[in-house]
Amino acid sequence: MGGRNPEDTVVAASTAQPRPAQRDHTSMGRYLLLGRIGAGGMGEVFKAYDPTLGRVVAIKRVFAGSSGSIEEQRLRREAQAIAQLSHPNIIAVFDVGTDDDKLYMAMEFVEGLPLGKWLQQKKRKREELLDVFLQAARGLAAAHEAGLVHRDFKPSNVLVGDDGRVRVLDFGIARRLDAEALSQRHPGTGDAHVRTAPQEPLTQAGDFTGTPRYMAAEQFLGRPTDGRADQFAFCAALYEALTEQRPFDGGDGLIDLAKNVLAGRVLPIPDHLALPTWLEDLVLRGLRPDPTARADSMHDVIAELERDRQRLRHASLDGSSTEDLLAAFPPPEDPIVAERVRWVRERLEHAAELKKKGDFAGALALTEIIVRDAGDVDYAPLQAAAAYTLGNLQHRTGDSASARATLYRSAELAARAGDDWQVANVWVFLVAVVGHGLRRFQEAEALAQVAAVAIARLGENPSLRSRLANAKGRNLRDEGRTHEALRCYELALAIDESTHGADHPLVVVTLAHLADALLELERTSAALRYLERAVAICAAKKRRGPTYATCLLLHGRALFGTGALAEAEKSLEEARASFERYPDRRSDLGEALTELARCRLARDDAAGARDLGARAIDAHAAGTFDPVRRARAQLVLAYAVDAEGGSTTMRDSLLIEARRACDDLGPAGAATFARLDAWADPSTTPRPRR
């Protein structure tokens, strides 16, 4: 094989022949050759110009000297197979002819990349991957509707055009389904037009054909195939794209690979990828060795992927990823507008990356520019997405008033675009902005009702329901209604577990909210159970970001409440170190420092507590304003100053500032101050266990 990987070799019944020397060509039939695009085992492809119709085409021909060979027969068969179909996700055939007695085929020329190279070009987002595979699935389904099985589906036989359209190609070993198989197909693609197809087999019974890396069990066994063999290959390619590894261990070569495929020994999908359960189920079902255990047809696969164009929009915790915001909308048809949308979207993705890294200020500055640029592009979904991202960042950098106005504008743009999901997404986030951010709880409660109606219009959308329950819970806690908040968090957890599974990373945020409320109600043991579960999920999934640090912070607070001081300090120190890495997590850092200061007070280290308390107040001053957190730091520092025998003036000033911050909370202010004062008082805290 000359060093080729046996899993990548196209296997057929024929014996490979020496390739004869090539002569130069400047034309082929009526076509002017512009250059060779590539070559494979049986032939080569040229870029050419059709002077009659004035268009660029791709010319495919077998190597010279193969007249009458199986390669030429396959090229003829491919032309006849594709000619049956007129479908946007299958490469178009324009013409078949001969030149010097050599058969060639003129096809649609596509500016783009084979799927394999497209995947290697850069790290692709999951939504982007699934959109490409959805289009490829539509192409395969159209072929099956026409009675054709591809039998060699793989990334190199899929083109991702620069225009965003995906085409399946290379039907050289396609085979026509028999009448019985056709009668059992799922009806209706709607846009595939069928003509007569060739039926002579190019392989004999008992032969197997395809690329082993993507071959189903029935192909290895040389048994008859139908569309479910293509489904297997499709799921093998999708598995690779999602995991960056092959689904089956090839061991020492083809025999080991075949054994693993026949036994259904699929390599485990890495936990850290946190794939949605529905997606894992879809891929693993398609890789089963028994074709009857797979989906009945590619239409079932398509239905699941199409359903997820909406379902995917709950992948992020706050609905602000570009996959969420633009998931339901393909690029505009106008190529100029489409290019401008692509350019703005890439910058929006960059802003999302900055936000993910904790650089909220950088993300905000970039998004303000993006919103202006999006306003010049006639594409409402993009404008709505940009406005939502801006409002999200304004809130997270402490400007909730501007966020409120921006988000109302985003809701208007989303409604004009007919994007019911984005409308609901905006209302849900506004519940948090107006309630927790602006303390306008009556308006937030009204917005929650509007959000619930908007979600109901969408049908079942568990993620939005969970986010709404979490937002309502946060507002209720701010109002001092913690028992009611707890019911909201419990509802959110039930939704998350039902949707994602008990060990999914998206469950962690709700676990943290629940635990925080339980700690406020002094139900420390129950809070610890939730937090230990949350920390374990993050560790297992290798999630070490701000959410994990928040869980560590709360875990340390809970441990402190049991008197396990050394364990508490360990968790809190890890949380502090994690928050230090995120420049726009100063308020979270301040909270960790406050908790560490309490630990020092419990150890009778007043000087250490005073130093940490002062650092906590500085961190809060540099971060997003949160009156409760700042009051907590001020109270701990006041007790540290008092314990050290310091200035009573400084102590009293800190107490007054803390009380004033709580008074700004409204009717719940006095009760909040009393609760925080009792929490900070070292005389009421558990003594460390020896």
C-alpha positions as CSV (number, residue, x, y, z in Angstrom):
1,M,0.0,0.0,0.0
2,G,3.1,2.3,-0.1
3,G,2.6,3.2,3.6
4,R,-1.1,4.2,3.3
5,N,-3.2,3.5,6.4
6,P,-5.2,0.4,5.6
7,E,-8.3,2.1,7.3
8,D,-8.1,4.9,4.7
9,T,-7.9,2.6,1.7
10,V,-10.9,2.3,-0.7
11,V,-11.4,-1.4,-0.9
12,A,-12.9,-3.0,-4.1
13,A,-13.1,-6.2,-5.9
14,S,-10.6,-5.2,-8.6
15,T,-6.8,-5.4,-8.6
16,A,-4.9,-2.1,-8.7
17,Q,-3.2,-1.5,-12.1
18,P,0.1,0.5,-12.7
19,R,-0.7,4.1,-13.5
20,P,0.4,4.9,-17.1
21,A,2.3,8.1,-18.0
22,Q,0.1,11.1,-18.5
23,R,0.2,13.5,-21.5
24,D,-0.4,17.2,-21.2
25,H,-3.9,18.5,-21.8
26,T,-5.1,22.0,-22.4
27,S,-8.7,21.0,-23.1
28,M,-11.1,18.1,-22.7
29,G,-14.1,18.0,-25.0
30,R,-15.3,21.6,-25.2
31,Y,-13.8,22.5,-21.8
32,L,-10.6,24.5,-21.3
33,L,-8.5,23.0,-18.5
34,L,-7.4,25.6,-16.0
35,G,-5.4,23.3,-13.7
36,R,-5.5,20.1,-11.8
37,I,-7.3,20.3,-8.5
38,G,-6.3,16.9,-7.2
39,A,-6.0,13.2,-7.9
40,G,-6.9,9.9,-6.2
41,G,-6.5,6.2,-6.7
42,M,-8.6,6.0,-9.8
43,G,-8.6,9.4,-11.4
44,E,-8.0,13.1,-11.3
45,V,-10.1,16.3,-11.1
46,F,-9.5,19.5,-13.1
47,K,-10.7,23.0,-12.8
48,A,-12.0,23.9,-16.3
49,Y,-13.9,26.6,-18.2
50,D,-17.0,26.0,-20.3
51,P,-16.9,28.6,-23.1
52,T,-20.3,27.6,-24.3
53,L,-22.1,28.4,-21.1
54,G,-19.5,30.8,-19.7
55,R,-19.0,29.1,-16.4
56,V,-16.2,27.3,-14.4
57,V,-16.7,23.6,-13.9
58,A,-14.9,20.6,-12.3
59,I,-13.9,17.8,-14.7
60,K,-13.4,14.4,-13.3
61,R,-11.8,11.6,-15.4
62,V,-10.1,8.3,-14.8
63,F,-6.4,8.0,-15.6
64,A,-5.4,7.4,-19.2
65,G,-4.9,3.8,-20.2
66,S,-7.9,2.6,-18.2
67,S,-10.5,2.3,-21.0
68,G,-13.1,-0.2,-20.2
69,S,-11.7,-0.6,-16.7
70,I,-13.8,-0.8,-13.5
71,E,-12.6,2.7,-12.7
72,E,-14.2,4.0,-15.9
73,Q,-17.3,2.0,-15.3
74,R,-17.6,3.6,-11.8
75,L,-17.2,7.1,-13.3
76,R,-20.0,6.3,-15.7
77,R,-22.1,4.9,-12.9
78,E,-21.4,8.0,-10.7
79,A,-22.5,10.3,-13.5
80,Q,-25.7,8.3,-13.9
81,A,-26.3,8.2,-10.2
82,I,-25.9,11.9,-9.6
83,A,-27.9,12.7,-12.7
84,Q,-30.9,11.2,-11.0
85,L,-30.9,13.9,-8.4
86,S,-31.4,17.6,-8.2
87,H,-30.7,18.6,-4.6
88,P,-28.8,21.5,-3.1
89,N,-26.7,19.1,-0.9
90,I,-25.6,16.8,-3.7
91,I,-22.9,17.9,-6.2
92,A,-24.5,18.7,-9.6
93,V,-23.5,16.9,-12.8
94,F,-23.7,19.0,-16.0
95,D,-22.3,16.8,-18.7
96,V,-20.6,13.5,-19.6
97,G,-18.4,13.0,-22.6
98,T,-15.3,11.4,-24.0
99,D,-11.9,12.7,-24.9
100,D,-9.3,10.5,-26.6
101,D,-11.7,7.6,-25.8
102,K,-11.5,8.5,-22.1
103,L,-14.7,9.1,-20.2
104,Y,-15.0,12.4,-18.2
105,M,-17.7,14.1,-16.2
106,A,-18.3,17.8,-15.9
107,M,-19.6,18.8,-12.5
108,E,-20.4,21.8,-10.4
109,F,-17.2,23.6,-9.3
110,V,-17.3,24.6,-5.6
111,E,-15.0,27.0,-3.9
112,G,-14.5,25.5,-0.6
113,L,-12.8,22.6,1.3
114,P,-13.4,18.9,1.8
115,L,-15.0,18.3,5.2
116,G,-11.9,16.8,6.7
117,K,-9.7,19.8,5.8
118,W,-12.5,22.1,6.9
119,L,-12.5,20.5,10.3
120,Q,-8.7,20.8,10.5
121,Q,-8.7,24.5,9.4
122,K,-9.6,25.7,12.9
123,K,-11.5,24.6,16.0
124,R,-15.2,24.5,15.1
125,K,-18.0,25.2,17.4
126,R,-20.5,22.4,18.0
127,E,-23.4,24.3,16.3
128,E,-21.2,24.9,13.3
129,L,-20.4,21.2,13.1
130,L,-24.0,20.1,13.4
131,D,-25.2,22.5,10.8
132,V,-22.7,21.0,8.2
133,F,-23.6,17.5,9.1
134,L,-27.3,18.3,8.9
135,Q,-26.9,19.5,5.3
136,A,-24.9,16.3,4.5
137,A,-27.6,14.2,6.0
138,R,-30.2,15.9,3.8
139,G,-28.0,15.0,0.8
140,L,-27.8,11.4,1.8
141,A,-31.6,11.2,2.5
142,A,-32.2,12.6,-1.0
143,A,-30.0,9.9,-2.5
144,H,-31.8,7.2,-0.5
145,E,-35.2,8.6,-1.7
146,A,-33.9,8.2,-5.3
147,G,-33.1,4.6,-4.4
148,L,-29.3,5.0,-4.1
149,V,-27.0,4.0,-1.3
150,H,-23.7,5.9,-1.3
151,R,-21.6,3.2,0.3
152,D,-18.5,5.4,0.7
153,F,-19.6,8.4,2.8
154,K,-16.7,10.0,4.5
155,P,-15.3,13.5,5.2
156,S,-13.3,13.6,1.9
157,N,-16.5,13.0,0.0
158,V,-18.2,16.0,1.5
159,L,-17.5,19.6,0.3
160,V,-18.1,22.6,2.5
161,G,-18.5,25.5,0.2
162,D,-17.4,29.0,1.0
163,D,-21.0,29.9,0.5
164,G,-21.9,27.8,3.5
165,R,-23.6,25.1,1.5
166,V,-22.6,21.5,1.9
167,R,-22.5,19.0,-1.0
168,V,-22.1,15.2,-0.9
169,L,-20.1,13.9,-3.8
170,D,-18.3,10.8,-5.2
171,F,-21.1,8.3,-5.8
172,G,-18.7,6.1,-7.7
173,I,-19.6,2.9,-5.8
174,A,-23.2,3.9,-5.1
175,R,-25.7,1.1,-5.5
176,R,-29.4,1.0,-6.3
177,L,-31.7,-0.2,-3.6
178,D,-34.0,-3.1,-4.5
179,A,-37.7,-2.7,-4.8
180,E,-38.4,-4.1,-1.4
181,A,-36.0,-1.7,0.3
182,L,-37.5,1.2,-1.6
183,S,-41.0,0.3,-0.5
184,Q,-39.8,0.6,3.2
185,R,-38.2,4.0,2.8
186,H,-39.4,7.0,4.8
187,P,-41.5,9.1,2.3
188,G,-40.8,12.5,1.0
189,T,-37.8,14.7,0.7
190,G,-39.6,17.3,-1.2
191,D,-36.7,18.5,-3.3
192,A,-35.1,15.4,-4.8
193,H,-36.2,14.6,-8.4
194,V,-35.8,11.0,-9.5
195,R,-34.9,9.5,-12.8
196,T,-33.9,6.0,-13.9
197,A,-30.8,4.6,-12.3
198,P,-28.2,2.0,-13.4
199,Q,-28.6,-1.3,-11.6
200,E,-25.6,-3.4,-12.8
201,P,-23.4,-4.3,-9.8
202,L,-19.7,-3.5,-10.0
203,T,-18.9,-5.9,-7.1
204,Q,-19.9,-9.5,-6.6
205,A,-21.7,-11.0,-3.7
206,G,-19.3,-11.5,-0.9
207,D,-17.0,-8.6,-1.9
208,F,-17.0,-5.5,0.3
209,T,-16.5,-2.0,-0.8
210,G,-16.0,1.3,0.9
211,T,-13.5,2.9,3.3
212,P,-12.9,0.6,6.3
213,R,-12.8,3.5,8.8
214,Y,-16.4,4.3,7.9
215,M,-17.7,0.9,6.9
216,A,-20.7,-0.7,8.7
217,A,-20.7,-4.3,9.9
218,E,-22.7,-5.5,7.0
219,Q,-20.2,-4.1,4.6
220,F,-17.3,-5.9,6.3
221,L,-19.4,-9.1,6.0
222,G,-20.1,-8.5,2.3
223,R,-23.9,-8.5,2.9
224,P,-26.4,-6.4,1.0
225,T,-26.6,-2.8,2.2
226,D,-29.2,-0.1,2.4
227,G,-29.4,3.5,3.7
228,R,-28.5,2.4,7.2
229,A,-24.9,1.6,6.0
230,D,-24.7,5.3,5.0
231,Q,-26.1,6.2,8.4
232,F,-23.3,4.2,10.1
233,A,-20.7,6.1,8.0
234,F,-22.4,9.4,8.7
235,C,-22.3,8.7,12.5
236,A,-18.7,7.6,12.4
237,A,-17.7,10.8,10.7
238,L,-19.9,12.8,13.2
239,Y,-18.3,11.0,16.1
240,E,-14.8,12.0,14.8
241,A,-15.8,15.6,14.3
242,L,-17.2,15.9,17.8
243,T,-14.5,14.0,19.7
244,E,-11.4,14.4,17.4
245,Q,-10.9,10.7,17.8
246,R,-12.0,7.6,15.8
247,P,-15.0,5.6,17.1
248,F,-13.3,2.2,16.8
249,D,-9.8,1.1,17.7
250,G,-8.0,0.0,14.6
251,G,-5.4,-2.0,16.6
252,D,-2.8,-3.5,14.3
253,G,-4.9,-3.0,11.1
254,L,-8.0,-4.0,9.2
255,I,-8.8,-7.2,11.0
256,D,-8.8,-5.6,14.4
257,L,-10.9,-2.7,13.2
258,A,-13.4,-5.1,11.7
259,K,-13.6,-7.1,14.9
260,N,-14.4,-4.0,16.9
261,V,-17.0,-2.8,14.5
262,L,-18.7,-6.2,14.4
263,A,-18.7,-6.4,18.2
264,G,-20.0,-2.8,18.5
265,R,-17.0,-1.8,20.7
266,V,-17.3,2.0,20.3
267,L,-14.6,3.9,22.2
268,P,-16.1,6.0,25.1
269,I,-16.9,9.6,24.3
270,P,-14.6,11.7,26.6
271,D,-16.6,13.0,29.6
272,H,-15.0,16.5,29.4
273,L,-16.8,17.2,26.1
274,A,-20.1,17.2,28.0
275,L,-22.1,16.3,24.8
276,P,-25.9,16.5,25.2
277,T,-27.5,13.2,25.9
278,W,-29.6,13.3,22.8
279,L,-26.5,13.8,20.6
280,E,-24.6,10.9,22.2
281,D,-27.6,8.7,21.8
282,L,-27.9,9.7,18.1
283,V,-24.3,9.0,17.3
284,L,-24.0,5.7,19.3
285,R,-27.3,4.4,17.9
286,G,-26.0,4.9,14.3
287,L,-22.8,3.0,15.1
288,R,-24.6,-0.2,16.2
289,P,-23.5,-3.4,14.4
290,D,-27.0,-4.5,13.8
291,P,-28.6,-2.3,11.1
292,T,-32.1,-2.9,12.4
293,A,-30.9,-1.3,15.7
294,R,-30.1,2.0,14.0
295,A,-32.5,4.7,13.1
296,D,-35.0,3.6,10.4
297,S,-33.7,6.2,7.9
298,M,-31.7,9.3,7.5
299,H,-35.0,11.2,7.9
300,D,-35.0,10.2,11.6
301,V,-31.4,11.6,11.9
302,I,-32.4,14.8,10.2
303,A,-35.5,15.2,12.4
304,E,-33.3,15.0,15.5
305,L,-30.7,17.4,14.2
306,E,-33.4,19.9,12.9
307,R,-35.2,19.7,16.3
308,D,-31.9,20.8,17.8
309,R,-31.6,23.9,15.8
310,Q,-33.9,25.2,18.5
311,R,-32.8,22.9,21.3
312,L,-29.1,23.8,20.9
313,R,-30.0,27.3,21.8
314,H,-30.0,26.4,25.5
315,A,-26.3,25.3,25.5
316,S,-25.0,28.4,27.3
317,L,-25.9,29.5,30.8
318,D,-27.2,32.9,29.8
319,G,-28.1,32.4,26.1
320,S,-25.3,34.7,24.9
321,S,-23.2,32.4,22.8
322,T,-23.3,33.1,19.1
323,E,-24.5,29.5,18.5
324,D,-27.6,30.3,20.7
325,L,-28.2,33.7,19.2
326,L,-28.0,32.8,15.5
327,A,-28.8,29.1,15.6
328,A,-32.1,29.2,13.7
329,F,-31.0,31.5,10.9
330,P,-29.0,30.5,7.9
331,P,-26.8,33.2,6.2
332,P,-28.6,35.6,4.0
333,E,-29.0,34.7,0.3
334,D,-27.4,37.9,-0.9
335,P,-23.7,37.0,-1.1
336,I,-22.6,40.6,-0.2
337,V,-24.8,40.7,2.8
338,A,-23.8,37.1,3.8
339,E,-20.1,38.1,3.7
340,R,-20.8,41.1,5.9
341,V,-22.8,39.0,8.3
342,R,-20.0,36.5,8.5
343,W,-17.5,39.2,9.2
344,V,-19.6,40.7,12.0
345,R,-20.4,37.3,13.4
346,E,-16.7,36.4,13.7
347,R,-16.1,39.5,15.7
348,L,-19.1,38.7,17.9
349,E,-17.6,35.2,18.5
350,H,-14.3,37.0,19.5
351,A,-16.2,39.1,22.0
352,A,-17.8,35.9,23.4
353,E,-14.3,34.4,23.8
354,L,-13.1,37.5,25.7
355,K,-16.2,37.2,28.0
356,K,-15.5,33.5,28.5
357,K,-11.9,34.4,29.6
358,G,-13.3,36.9,32.1
359,D,-12.3,40.0,30.1
360,F,-15.7,41.6,30.4
361,A,-14.3,45.1,29.8
362,G,-12.6,44.1,26.6
363,A,-15.6,42.2,25.4
364,L,-17.9,45.2,26.1
365,A,-15.7,47.7,24.2
366,L,-15.6,45.3,21.2
367,T,-19.3,44.7,21.3
368,E,-20.2,48.4,21.3
369,I,-18.4,48.6,18.0
370,I,-20.0,45.5,16.7
371,V,-23.5,46.8,17.5
372,R,-22.8,49.9,15.3
373,D,-21.5,47.7,12.5
374,A,-24.4,45.3,12.7
375,G,-26.8,48.3,12.4
376,D,-25.3,48.9,8.9
377,V,-26.1,45.3,7.8
378,D,-29.7,44.5,6.7
379,Y,-30.0,41.4,8.8
380,A,-32.3,41.6,11.8
381,P,-31.2,38.4,13.5
382,L,-27.6,39.7,13.6
383,Q,-28.7,43.1,15.0
384,A,-30.8,41.4,17.7
385,A,-27.9,39.1,18.6
386,A,-25.4,42.0,18.8
387,A,-27.8,44.1,21.0
388,Y,-28.4,41.1,23.3
389,T,-24.7,40.5,23.7
390,L,-24.1,44.2,24.5
391,G,-26.9,44.2,27.1
392,N,-25.6,41.1,28.7
393,L,-22.1,42.6,29.1
394,Q,-23.5,46.0,30.3
395,H,-25.2,44.1,33.1
396,R,-22.2,42.1,34.0
397,T,-20.0,45.1,34.2
398,G,-22.4,46.9,36.6
399,D,-24.4,49.1,34.2
400,S,-27.8,47.4,34.6
401,A,-29.7,50.6,33.7
402,S,-28.1,50.7,30.2
403,A,-28.5,46.9,29.9
404,R,-32.2,47.3,30.5
405,A,-32.6,49.8,27.6
406,T,-30.4,47.7,25.3
407,L,-32.2,44.5,26.0
408,Y,-35.6,46.0,25.3
409,R,-34.2,47.1,21.9
410,S,-32.9,43.5,21.3
411,A,-36.4,42.1,22.1
412,E,-37.9,44.5,19.5
413,L,-35.3,43.5,16.8
414,A,-35.8,39.8,17.6
415,A,-39.6,40.2,17.2
416,R,-39.1,41.9,13.8
417,A,-36.9,38.9,12.8
418,G,-39.6,36.5,13.8
419,D,-37.2,34.9,16.3
420,D,-39.5,33.7,19.2
421,W,-36.6,32.0,21.0
422,Q,-34.6,35.2,21.1
423,V,-37.6,37.2,22.3
424,A,-38.0,34.7,25.2
425,N,-34.3,34.7,25.8
426,V,-34.3,38.5,26.2
427,W,-37.2,38.5,28.6
428,V,-35.6,35.8,30.8
429,F,-32.4,37.8,31.1
430,L,-34.3,41.0,31.7
431,V,-35.8,39.4,34.8
432,A,-32.3,39.2,36.3
433,V,-31.2,42.6,35.1
434,V,-34.3,44.5,36.4
435,G,-34.6,42.4,39.6
436,H,-31.1,41.6,40.9
437,G,-29.4,44.4,39.0
438,L,-31.8,47.3,39.5
439,R,-33.8,46.1,42.5
440,R,-37.0,46.9,40.7
441,F,-38.7,43.7,41.8
442,Q,-42.3,44.5,40.8
443,E,-41.2,45.2,37.2
444,A,-39.1,42.0,37.3
445,E,-42.1,40.0,38.5
446,A,-44.1,41.3,35.6
447,L,-41.3,40.5,33.2
448,A,-41.2,37.0,34.5
449,Q,-44.8,36.5,33.6
450,V,-44.1,37.9,30.1
451,A,-41.1,35.5,29.8
452,A,-43.2,32.5,30.8
453,V,-45.8,33.3,28.1
454,A,-42.9,33.8,25.5
455,I,-41.5,30.4,26.5
456,A,-44.9,28.8,26.2
457,R,-45.2,30.1,22.6
458,L,-42.0,28.1,21.8
459,G,-43.3,24.8,23.1
460,E,-41.1,22.7,25.4
461,N,-37.8,24.6,26.1
462,P,-36.4,23.3,29.4
463,S,-33.3,25.5,29.3
464,L,-35.3,28.8,29.2
465,R,-37.6,27.5,31.9
466,S,-34.6,26.6,34.1
467,R,-33.0,30.0,33.6
468,L,-36.2,31.7,34.4
469,A,-36.6,29.8,37.6
470,N,-33.0,30.6,38.6
471,A,-33.5,34.3,37.9
472,K,-36.8,34.4,39.9
473,G,-35.0,32.6,42.8
474,R,-32.2,35.2,42.8
475,N,-34.7,38.0,42.9
476,L,-36.6,36.4,45.7
477,R,-33.4,36.0,47.8
478,D,-32.6,39.7,47.2
479,E,-36.1,40.5,48.6
480,G,-35.4,38.3,51.7
481,R,-37.8,35.6,50.6
482,T,-35.3,32.8,50.7
483,H,-37.7,30.0,51.3
484,E,-39.6,30.9,48.2
485,A,-36.3,31.2,46.3
486,L,-35.4,27.7,47.4
487,R,-38.6,26.3,45.6
488,C,-37.5,28.1,42.4
489,Y,-34.0,26.6,42.6
490,E,-35.5,23.1,43.3
491,L,-37.7,23.4,40.2
492,A,-34.7,24.5,38.1
493,L,-32.6,21.6,39.3
494,A,-35.4,19.1,38.4
495,I,-35.6,20.6,34.9
496,D,-31.8,20.5,34.5
497,E,-31.5,16.9,35.6
498,S,-34.3,15.8,33.4
499,T,-32.9,17.6,30.4
500,H,-29.1,17.0,30.7
501,G,-28.7,14.2,33.2
502,A,-27.6,14.4,36.9
503,D,-23.9,14.8,36.2
504,H,-23.9,17.3,33.4
505,P,-21.9,20.6,33.9
506,L,-25.0,22.7,33.2
507,V,-26.5,21.3,36.4
508,V,-23.7,22.8,38.5
509,V,-24.9,26.4,38.4
510,T,-28.3,25.4,39.8
511,L,-26.6,23.3,42.5
512,A,-24.6,26.3,43.5
513,H,-27.7,28.5,43.7
514,L,-29.5,25.9,45.8
515,A,-26.5,25.5,48.2
516,D,-26.1,29.2,48.6
517,A,-29.8,29.6,49.6
518,L,-29.5,26.6,52.0
519,L,-26.5,28.2,53.7
520,E,-28.5,31.4,54.2
521,L,-31.2,29.3,55.9
522,E,-28.4,27.7,58.0
523,R,-29.1,24.2,56.5
524,T,-25.4,23.5,56.2
525,S,-25.5,19.7,55.9
526,A,-27.9,19.9,52.9
527,A,-25.8,22.6,51.3
528,L,-22.7,20.5,51.7
529,R,-24.2,17.6,49.8
530,Y,-25.1,19.8,46.9
531,L,-21.7,21.4,46.8
532,E,-19.7,18.2,47.1
533,R,-21.7,16.9,44.1
534,A,-21.1,20.1,42.2
535,V,-17.3,20.1,42.8
536,A,-17.2,16.4,41.8
537,I,-19.0,17.1,38.5
538,C,-16.6,19.9,37.7
539,A,-13.5,17.8,38.6
540,A,-14.8,14.8,36.5
541,K,-15.5,17.0,33.5
542,K,-12.3,18.9,33.9
543,R,-14.2,22.2,34.3
544,R,-11.9,24.6,36.3
545,G,-13.4,28.0,35.4
546,P,-15.3,30.6,37.4
547,T,-18.3,28.3,38.1
548,Y,-16.0,25.7,39.7
549,A,-14.3,28.5,41.8
550,T,-17.8,29.7,42.9
551,C,-18.6,26.1,44.1
552,L,-15.3,26.0,46.0
553,L,-16.1,29.3,47.6
554,L,-19.5,28.1,48.8
555,H,-17.9,24.8,49.8
556,G,-15.4,26.6,52.0
557,R,-18.2,28.7,53.6
558,A,-20.2,25.5,54.3
559,L,-17.2,23.7,55.8
560,F,-16.4,26.8,58.0
561,G,-20.0,26.4,59.4
562,T,-19.2,22.9,60.5
563,G,-15.9,23.9,62.2
564,A,-13.8,22.1,59.6
565,L,-11.5,25.1,59.4
566,A,-8.5,23.5,57.7
567,E,-10.6,22.0,54.9
568,A,-12.5,25.3,54.6
569,E,-9.3,27.2,54.1
570,K,-8.1,24.8,51.5
571,S,-11.2,25.2,49.4
572,L,-11.3,29.0,49.8
573,E,-7.6,29.4,48.9
574,E,-8.2,27.4,45.7
575,A,-11.2,29.6,44.9
576,R,-9.1,32.8,45.6
577,A,-6.3,31.6,43.3
578,S,-8.8,30.8,40.5
579,F,-10.6,34.2,40.7
580,E,-7.2,35.9,40.6
581,R,-6.8,34.6,37.0
582,Y,-10.0,36.5,35.9
583,P,-9.6,40.2,35.7
584,D,-13.3,40.9,35.8
585,R,-14.0,38.6,38.7
586,R,-12.9,41.2,41.3
587,S,-16.2,40.9,43.3
588,D,-15.9,37.1,43.4
589,L,-12.3,37.5,44.5
590,G,-13.4,39.9,47.2
591,E,-15.9,37.3,48.5
592,A,-13.2,34.6,48.7
593,L,-10.9,37.0,50.6
594,T,-13.8,37.9,53.0
595,E,-14.3,34.2,53.8
596,L,-10.5,33.7,54.3
597,A,-10.6,36.7,56.7
598,R,-13.3,34.9,58.8
599,C,-11.1,31.9,59.0
600,R,-8.3,34.0,60.4
601,L,-10.6,35.5,63.0
602,A,-11.7,32.0,64.0
603,R,-8.0,31.2,64.5
604,D,-7.6,34.4,66.6
605,D,-5.3,35.9,63.9
606,A,-6.8,39.4,64.0
607,A,-3.9,41.0,62.0
608,G,-4.2,38.4,59.2
609,A,-8.0,38.9,59.2
610,R,-7.6,42.7,59.0
611,D,-5.2,42.4,56.0
612,L,-7.5,40.0,54.1
613,G,-10.5,42.1,54.9
614,A,-8.9,45.2,53.6
615,R,-7.9,43.4,50.4
616,A,-11.5,42.2,50.1
617,I,-12.9,45.7,50.2
618,D,-10.3,46.8,47.6
619,A,-11.3,44.0,45.3
620,H,-15.0,44.9,45.7
621,A,-14.2,48.5,44.9
622,A,-12.6,47.4,41.6
623,G,-15.4,45.0,40.7
624,T,-19.1,45.1,40.0
625,F,-21.0,46.8,42.8
626,D,-22.8,44.3,45.1
627,P,-24.1,45.9,48.3
628,V,-24.5,42.6,50.2
629,R,-21.0,41.4,49.4
630,R,-19.4,44.7,50.2
631,A,-21.3,44.9,53.5
632,R,-20.1,41.5,54.4
633,A,-16.5,42.4,53.8
634,Q,-16.9,45.7,55.8
635,L,-18.4,43.8,58.7
636,V,-15.7,41.2,58.8
637,L,-13.0,43.9,58.6
638,A,-14.8,45.8,61.4
639,Y,-14.7,42.8,63.7
640,A,-11.0,42.2,62.8
641,V,-10.1,45.8,63.7
642,D,-12.0,45.4,67.0
643,A,-10.2,42.1,67.8
644,E,-6.9,43.7,67.1
645,G,-7.6,46.6,69.4
646,G,-7.5,49.1,66.6
647,S,-9.3,52.4,66.0
648,T,-12.9,52.4,67.2
649,T,-13.5,55.2,64.7
650,M,-12.5,53.0,61.8
651,R,-14.6,50.1,63.2
652,D,-17.6,52.4,63.6
653,S,-17.1,53.8,60.1
654,L,-17.1,50.4,58.6
655,L,-20.3,49.4,60.5
656,I,-22.1,52.5,59.4
657,E,-21.1,51.9,55.7
658,A,-22.3,48.3,55.9
659,R,-25.6,49.4,57.4
660,R,-26.0,52.1,54.8
661,A,-25.4,49.6,52.0
662,C,-28.1,47.3,53.4
663,D,-30.5,50.1,53.9
664,D,-30.3,50.8,50.1
665,L,-31.8,47.3,49.6
666,G,-35.2,48.6,50.6
667,P,-37.6,46.9,53.1
668,A,-35.4,43.9,53.5
669,G,-32.3,46.0,54.4
670,A,-32.6,45.9,58.2
671,A,-33.1,42.1,58.3
672,T,-30.2,41.7,55.8
673,F,-27.9,43.7,58.0
674,A,-28.8,41.8,61.1
675,R,-28.2,38.5,59.3
676,L,-24.8,39.6,58.0
677,D,-23.8,41.0,61.3
678,A,-24.5,37.7,63.0
679,W,-22.7,35.9,60.2
680,A,-19.5,38.0,60.6
681,D,-19.4,38.1,64.5
682,P,-16.6,35.7,65.5
683,S,-18.3,35.1,68.8
684,T,-21.2,33.3,67.1
685,T,-19.2,31.2,64.6
686,P,-18.2,27.6,65.2
687,R,-14.8,27.1,66.7
688,P,-12.3,25.2,64.6
689,R,-12.2,21.4,65.1
690,R,-9.0,20.2,66.6
